[in-house]
Amino acid sequence: MTAAGASDEPDLAPILPALLEALSANGIPVVVFAAASGDIIRLYANEPMAALLGYPLDVLNTTPVLDTIAPAYRPLIMQLLTSFRGGQPLPPVMEVNLLHRDGTVLPVEASSARLPREGGDYYATVLRPVHAPLQAQLSLLEADRIALVGALSAGFAHEINNPLTSVLLNLRTLRKHVVATGAPAAAIRCLDDIALAADRIANNVRALQTLATRSAPGAIDLAAVVASALRLAAPTLETVAVVERKLEEARMVGEESRVGQAVLAMLLFSRSGFEAVVGVPKNRICVLVGARDGGGGEVYVEVSDNGRDLSADEARHAFDPFFRSSARGAGVGVGLGVARAVATGLGGAVTLVGRPGGGAVITMTLPAAPAAG
């Protein structure tokens, strides 16, 4: 596999056989493939890769690549490969579910490198089974805390939603009876106010369920996901700034909860640019969602504010796991590292720059969903 390109790029061909042999000897699954239109061609797989998927190596080499990927992830993988062939950088690590020969779903982390060639690039991917998610990056306490919060959030949302549904149904029935008895308008307004408050709680519970519940990736409207994140963050954001929004439909392929968590991290990082307790009318957080190139190229979320200027240290470390600062990112912890991890796993990116006149601008770009048909 001779790398074609700039003359100053190293020729890795002489060391690739030894590298692949070393990875195999250490039990590390490796696959090398090429992306063709609508298909993936496996060029090489080692014994650990075959063992991971439950195949003899000779059988794996005759099995279509897409048959070894969980069905829910196949459209996302094909979309990512299309963006890579178009020049999009590869994410350093992404999560994907493979399919064992016996039908079991295998969560793995995949790290890929592009091998440039004339006529089409090759891609070399090293895989790591995800037996203990996040343990490579997080302490056990932090990993347990995050998992616990997610589980409790989903459980509380369910427990609140059931009695709340009963409350809303009974309120509507009660209102009909009250109106039929000719009750004073003030009494009817009280019931309407209660129903409105209950509806608001129900909307917040739905938003919490969206962000707390893992699901398979699929076609989603980024604007709807951002709206859910804004609903949950509103009590925190609106104490320090006026939130302005312009949310246009933007279709993409991904997992609602993961994308929602990335957006929530962006919102909280922006909020941390203001004083903690005092909201000033001139303070602004602006949230934009839209599609570029007529919706066929990229979709984006932009969160900007006119809060504190970014310091050089904050700009440099804002994407580090658990970054904390006396200003930006204070109290957020995982901060923009979460947003970048989610975005790169979907073939996108997150940027953070200073805003002219003061403040910060955070932009997440993601591949748009393929056009229907």
N, C-alpha and C positions, 0 to 999 in steps of 0.2 A: 504494500500500500504506500505508494510514493506520494508525498504531499506536493501538490502543485500550487504555485502562488508566488508570493514575493520571494526574491532570491535570498533574503536574509532569514527566512523561516527555516528551522532545522528540519532535516530529512529524518523522520522517525522510523522509516522502513527497516533499517538494519537492526533496531533494538526491539521492534514490535514482537517478534516471535519469543524472545527472551522475557519480555514484559508479560505477555499473555501466559507463558509457562509459569512464571513466578506467581501470578494471581491464581492460577489453577492450583498450584502446589499449596497455596495458603487457603484453599477452599472458598475463594471469592468468585461468585457468579459473574460471568462476563458475556456479553453478546455484541457482535458487530453487525450492523445492518445498513442497508441503503433504502432511501425513500423513493418509491416510484409513484406515479400518478394513481391515487386510489389504492395503493398497496404498500407493503413493507417487505423487503427481501432480506432474509437472514443470510449473512455471509459467513458468520462464525459463531459458534457457541461452545463453551467448555463444559467439562463434566459436572462441575458444581452447578452450572446453570440448568443442565438437564436434571440433576438430582433435586434441585429446588422445585422444579415443575413436575417431578415424578415420572419422567420419561427416560428410557434408554437414549443415549446420545444420537444414535442413528435414526431412531424414530422421531426425536425432536427435530432433527434436520430436515425431515420431510413433512413436518406439521406446519401449516400456515401460521405466521407470527400472530395475526389477529386472533387466532383460536386460543392463544395463550394469554390474552388480555381479557379481563372481566368485561362483559358486554357493555356495562354502563360507561366504561372508560374509553371504548373504541372510538366514538366520534371525537372526543377531546384529543386523543393521541393523534388522529389523522389531521385535525385542525392544527395542532402544534407543529407537526411535521411540515405542513404546508407553509406555516409562518417561518420555520427554520430554513426551508428551501428558498424562501424569499429574502433571507438575510437577517431575520430576527435572531438575536443572541440566544444561546441555550441557557436555561436556568441552571445554577450550580447544583441544585438538588430539587427533585420534585417527588411527590407521593403519587403512587399509582397502584391499582389493584390488579394483580395477575390472576390467572386461572390455572389451578393445579389440574393434572390429568384426571383426577377423581372428581373434579367439579368444585373443590374447595377454593374459596377466594383467599388470595395471599397478598396482604398489604406489604409493599416494599418501598424503599427510598431508592431512586435512580439518579446516578450522577453520570452525565454524558459529556463527551468531547467530540468536536467536529474534526474529521480527517479530510481536508480539502483534496479534491481530485478533479481532473478535467472530465467533463461529462456528468458530473454529479458527485456530491460529497458522500462520504461514509460517516457513520456515527458509531462510536464505541461507548458502551454503557456498562457501568459497574453497578451491581444491585446489592442492597442490604435488606434482608427481611426485617420488618418492623415488629419485633417481639415486645419491645418496651418503648413506646413512642416518646420522643423528646429526651430520653435519658442521656443521649450524647451531648445535648446542649444544656439540660436543666438538672439541677439537683433533684433528688427524689422528693424532697419536700415541696419544691415548686411544681414538679410534674403532678404530684398527688393533689396539690391545691387547685391547679387548673382543671384537672379532671373532675374533682369534687364539685367545684363551682358549676361546671357545665352540667353535670348530672343533676345537681340540686335545682338549677335554673329550669331545666326541662321538666323536672318533677313538680316544682311549685307552679309552673305555668299550667300544667295539666290539672293540678288540684284546684287552682283558682278558676280555671275555665269552666269546669263542670257546674259548680254552684252558681257561677255568674250567668251561665246560660239559663238556669232555672229562674234566677232573679229577673232577667230581661223578659222572659216569656210571661211570668206572673205580672210584671209591671204593665205590659201591653194589655193583658186581660183585665187587670184592675182599672186601667184607664178607660177601657170601653164601658165598664160598669159605672164608673164615676160620671162619665159623660152622659150615659143613659139616664142617670138619676137627676140630671140637671144641677150638678154640684157647681159651686162658684168657680169662676175662671181662675182665681188664685190657687185653688186646690189642684186644678188641672195643670197649672204652670209648675207647681211643686213636683207633681209626678213626672212632667217632662224634663225638669231639671235633674231628677234622680236618674231617669232613663239615659239622659245625655252623659251623665257622669259614669254610669255603668258601661255605656258604649265605649267611652274613652278608656276605661280599664280593660275592656275586651280587646280593643285595638293594641294596647300596650302588651297584653299577654301574647297576642298573635305575633307581634314584633319580637318578643323575647323567645318564643318558640322557633322563629325563623333563625335566630342567631345562636340558639343553644342546641339545636338538633342536627346531627350529622346526617347527610343523605348522599345519594349517588349524584355525580355531576350531570347536568342536563342544561337545556336551553333556558336561560333566565333573563329577565329584564333588569338591567343594572339599576335603572331609576327606581324600581320598586324595592330593591334591596337597600338602596341608600335611604329611601323614605322610611323604611323600618328602622334603620340605624339612627336616623334623625329623631324618630319618635321616642326611642329609648334614651337618647342622649339629651333631649330637649331640656329636662329639668336641670341638668348640669350646665349646658351651654347658655341657656337663657338667663342665668344669674349673672353672667359677665358680659354678654354681648347680644346684639340683635342678630338673629340668624336669617340671612337672605338665601333663597334657593331658586334654582332654575333647573328642573329635572326633565330632560327630554328622553323619550324612549331610546334605549340602547341595548340591543340584544347581544348576548355573549353566551359561551358555554362554560359552566363552572358549578361549584357547590354553593348554594345560597348562604349557608352558615359561615363558611370560610371567607367568602367575599365580604359578607356583612361584618365579620370580625375585623377585617382589614380596614374597612371604611370607618368603623367605630374607633379604631386606633388613630386614624387620621384626624377625626373630629376631636378626640380628647387631647391629642398633641396640639392642635390649633387652639383649643380652649385654654391650655396651660400658658399661652402667651399673654394672658390678662391677669389682673389682680384676682385673688381667690374669692373675695366676698363682695366686691362693689361693682355693679354693672353701670357703665357710663353710656348714655344714648348714642354717642359717636362710635362706640365699639362695634365692629362688624365682623361676622364670620360669614363668608359667602361660599355656597356649595353649588357647583355646576356639574351636570351629567349630560353627556351627549355622545354622538358618533362622528367620527371624522371620515372623510372620503366617501360621503354619501352612505355611511353605514357598512361599507364593504371592507374597510381596513381595520380601524381601531375604534374602541369605545374608551371613554375616559371619565374619571371623577377628579375634580379639582376642588380642593378646600383651601381657601385663602383667608387671611385675617390681617387686621391693622394693629396687632398687638406689639409686644416687645420685638426688637430686632433680634435676629439670630446671632449668637456669638459664634466665633470660629470653632470653638470646642463643641458647641451644640450641633452645628452643621456637620462636623466631622464624625461625631459619635452617635447621632440620633438614631441610626439603624442598628446599633449594637444591642444585643439582648440585654434586657434589664437596665438600659441606660436611664440614669436619673440626673437631674440638674436642679439647681436652685430656681431656675426659670422654666425654660421649655422642657416638657417631658416630666416635670415634677409630679410624682404620684402615679404616673402611667405605667412605669415598670417596663413591660415588654415593648411598649411604644411602637415606633415605626418599623422595628424589626419584624413584627408580625405582618404588617402590611407588605413589606418587601418579600418575605417568604411566600406569602400567598400569591402575590403577583407574579413572581418569577416562576413559581410552579405552574402557572397557567400560560407561560410564555410572554408575560408582560413585564412592567417595570414600575418603580415608584421613585420620584425625584422630590427633593426638598431644596428650595432656593429662597433667598430673601426677597421680600416684596418691596418694590420701589416706594419710598415714602414711609417704610416701617412695616414690620410684620413678616409673615412667611407665606409661602405658597407650596402646597403639597399636591402632586399630581400622580395619579395612578392610571396607566394606560394598559389596556388588555386587548387581545385579539377579538374582533367582532365575530359573532356567530356566522357560519356560512349561510349564504342566501338560500332561501327555500327553493326546492326544485333543482 
